[in-house]
Every structure is written in C-alpha cells, then in structure tokens.
C-alpha cells in the first residue's frame, strides 16, 4: 500500500487515539517509563513525576555527542510533561494525590510496597479517585513469595529461563542485548492500562493492574514454560530454527544474510534456483533430520555471492531473506525512513537528533514524536499552576526541596 493512501483520512487535530486521556507517571529507569512512552506516543497527556534530584535514566549511556543528554532518556521520556516532586515528604504526597484526582491512569514501577509506604499507593489514590486505573510494574509482581525481591531486567531474564536458551548451542546463558524484560513489562503495562480503561468505560470501575517482568518474559516465551513443566526438551538453537530447516546465518562474499526455508514449496524453489534438484523432494521432517547437511548446501551457495545478490535472488523466488545489519546500517534503510522510525526532534538544548518513532501506525489518528524529553521540572509552573499554586507557593516548595 502507498503511504499516502494509508493516511488518506488522517486527522491533524489530535495527538493520537488516546488524546484526552491523562496519565500520572511515577517511574524510574525503563519498564515504567516505557509504559508511559507508549501511552504518550498514542496521544495521552503523560505527566512524569520525578524526584527533584532527577532519575537514573538521565544518566544512562550512551550520551548524544556534544550534549549532556542521553539516548535512552530522550527515547523513553519523549512526548511527556515533567514535574518534580519528593513523594516521601508530606507535602509531596499531598500534591501527588491532587494530581491523581484529575488522572485516568497512574503508572509506577517501584519495588512493591514502596509507594504505599509513602502514602501514594493504590488504596491511597483510589481514596481520592475511586475509578483510577493504577498500573504497577515490578520485577516479581505485587504478590507471590518473591514479590519483595528487587527485580531488574537481567534478573528477570535469568529467573524466567529466557537467558538459558539465548546464544549458540553449547554456550552459557546469555542475556538479551536490549532491556527485553523491561520492554515487555512496559508494553504489558500499557496494554493492561488500555484494557482497564475499556472496562471502566463500560462499568465505571477502576482497578489495580499488576505486571511483573518475569511474567511478561514467560508469557512471551512461545509456551516454553509449559514445555518445561511437562519435561519436554527445549534445545538451544542459536541462529537455527527449531521447527524448520535449513534456516541460519550464512556468510556471503561481502557480509552475512539470514534466511532459509519454512515451506516445502519454498524448498523446491530454492533447490531449482541453486541447481540441487536432487534434494527437492525432501519434506519438512526430512530436512529437520538432515539439517546440518542442508545448511552446508545453502552456505556453499551463499559463499559465492554478495549479500545483495543473495537477497535479491531469493526474494524473487518468494523466500524470506535479509542482509544481517547492524543498527548503524539499518538506520540508513529507505524502508526505515519511509516507516518514520527515525523522526528529527529538537532536544531541550536545541540539538536536533533523529529519535526512534512509534511502532504502531494509525490511519485515522497518526502518532509521532511531538516533543523531546522535557528537562527536569520543565512543567512545574504549568501543572502545579493548574492546581492553584502561584509563583510564591512554587518558590516555597522549591526552597523546601519538595520540587
């Protein structure tokens, strides 16, 4: 489909499908901020409540060259408003609850019990906003034997079993190179908030949504948790594919490609193309038994071609195939540009940097990176002013370390 045709009926008067929804986000680092990022990208007004000293995401490397700003912070906190507030202080707690009165959703990702101990937990918030949707994202969840354990992304990856299958056969457990547990926790947090929002629209009822990083990883593990309980062996496959062969990374004369065969029809087409009609009759089960042999056949053919030749030729006969890219290479792809996955954004210091754009595309209510990650307390006057605080009151709160 042509891009212009997809957006032919797009509105330009809304920030996204969640325009009009208000979210109060009391989060740190990645999982909670990711939930808020998704909702903000979808058009919600997300007000991030941050400690006056700033949170750790502002210090996560890598730094954007020539600035004091970091790529992770700018990525996960864009499209939000920012206020500072010390939730441990009585006045901070009061202001937080005042903010929650006008909110649809509250997001938090502190260790279970932390916000409740500060008087900002679910029961405290629903005391002032009975239909609030309160989303808690944590390592092990709000209940269970391990709920009080600190649980960060790599802990969740290793506890869940995910890391045990990552890496090459025969190797040791390997965590993901990205914050996979945090990302999935954030996505499930946003999805849970939207489901609860729909329930409230029908019934008027709010609720507490509990998302654990370990649960998110287990849920997205292709049923391996069930297989483990049933004693079904789960082999570590590396770049191979458990249910199909041959599939792998193959070296070419100028780089590597990833691809292979899923269907019998694809295998016949590949055999005809590479001159191995003698193997064309092998069915899926046969190919699994002869995986190593067939891998060598494909590898030998790829070795004599460039990556572009392999991709073009195999794509032309209907096979799934791609050059193995680094992020530094994929960012230059015309496809990435056309999908708006990099959007030029002016940061708080005036620097223009392409930030990663939203994944979901909406034909009627398009989404984009509207604003950069705000500076610490950038919206204090605006947000607290709406609660009735004047300049003198804000100065007093700042002098007392509340904001």
Buried (B, 14 or more C-beta within 10 A) or exposed (E): EEEEEEBEEEEEEBBBBBBEBBBBBBBBBBBBBBBBBBBBBBBBBBBBBBBBEBBEBBEBEEBBEEBEBBBBBBBBBBBBBBBBBBBBBEBBBEBBBBBBEBBBBBBBBBBBEBBBEBBBBBEBBBEEBEEBBBBBBBBBBBEBEEBEBEBBBBBBBBBBBBBBBBBEEEEEBBBBEEBBBBBBBBBBBBBBBBEBBEBBEEEEEBBBBBBBBBBBBBBBBEEBBEEBEEEEEBEBBBBBBEEBBBBBBBEBEEBBBBBBBBEBEBBBBBBEBBEBEEBEEBEBEBBBEBBEEBBEBBBEBBEEBBBEBBBEBBEEEEBEBBBBBEEEEBBEBEEBEEEBBBBEBEBBEEBEBEBBBBEEEBEEBBBBBBBBBBBBBBBBBEBBBEEEBEEEEBEEBBEEEBB
